[in-house]
């Protein structure tokens, strides 16, 4: 059975409930190479997630659209089939990318 490649997008990996949920999803599936996490910006204090497919856009700006180009390229290169967006900014980016 083929597993779909899924990209989770989140605003940041700062401390919060959505970040805790994402951490649980990824650390429960440490051997799943078909899931990816893309954070749209950096925070000084970040939730550490034990998984190899974690990517963080190197920006501290909350309202930057710069990650969009990088995300589109990432989706094409990895052949992502499913987007799962966490928090408002990620939902807006997912809507734009669809």
Secondary structure, 3 states (H helix, E strand, C coil): CCCCCEEEEEEECCCCHHHHHHHHHHHHCCCCCCEEEEEEECCCCCCCCCCCCEEECCCCCCCCCCHHHHHHHHHHHHCCCEEEEECHHHHHHHHHHC
